[in-house]
Amino acid sequence: MINVFVALAGLALTVPAPAQEAKSAQPSASTPTQAGSIDAEDEAIKSAATARVADWIAASGDNASLPYIIVDKNAASLFLFDATGKSLGEVPVLIGVAVGDDASPGIGSKNLAEIGPAEKTTPAGRFLAKFGLAAGGQRILWVDYATSVALHPIPKGASPKERRRQRMLSPTPDDNRITFGCINVPIAFYSKSVRPLFLKKGGYVYVLPDTKPLEAVFPRLLAQAPMNGGASR
């Protein structure tokens, strides 16, 4: 099931972080925020969909007292929260080349050469992510082991022609679709923030959809309006 791409993911843990990347990966130094909320600096880039999912998680306790991540694919952004819902920062991410919200059947057992362009999607959904072994004995954060989707830094073996670091640091999300489906994050943020939080018990990763209605991916959102006093969906 584990393909060559997973092997690269394992190697990613040893990639040195460029100074610019490390700087961009640091969580906001602003005053700590309330559960489920995002500080003013993050608010400027947070989409309405991200805000709605964050509010729902905080109100419902859907994260089951575990740390969690919200990935907004359209904005190519990741938001990290601790188990209490406190916002720990936002970073840019790289995601699958193809627009789409479902993994192709059998994708987890294919080699890289067998994966077509349309299959390189980052599936949307709610995933219980845990660290586990990849090829070579390295431990990585599996978002969805069955489809070989993991969250990790840029692989060391990634082709320079892909310009992954440049894409990650660009000012717009337009060029952030480059992976086979995995979610690439800045290595400093992964090492200092994500790994310590998720290493012991794991946590939830909420990947927002590209094209599907938000409620189709997160059906429990349908109960959010009554909880929020009848706010429109």
Secondary structure, 3 states (H helix, E strand, C coil): CCCHHHHHHHHHHHCCCCHHHHHHCCCCCCCCCCCCCCCHHHHCCCCHHHHHHHHHHHHHCCCCCCCEEEEECCCCEEEEECCCCCEEEEEECEEECCCCCCCCCCHHHCCHHHCCHHHCCCCCEEEEEEEEECHHHCEEEEEEHHHCEEEECCCCCCCHHHCHHHHHHCCCHHHCEEECCCEECCHHHHHHHHHHHHCCCCEEEEECCCCCCHHHHCHHHHHHHHHCCCCCC
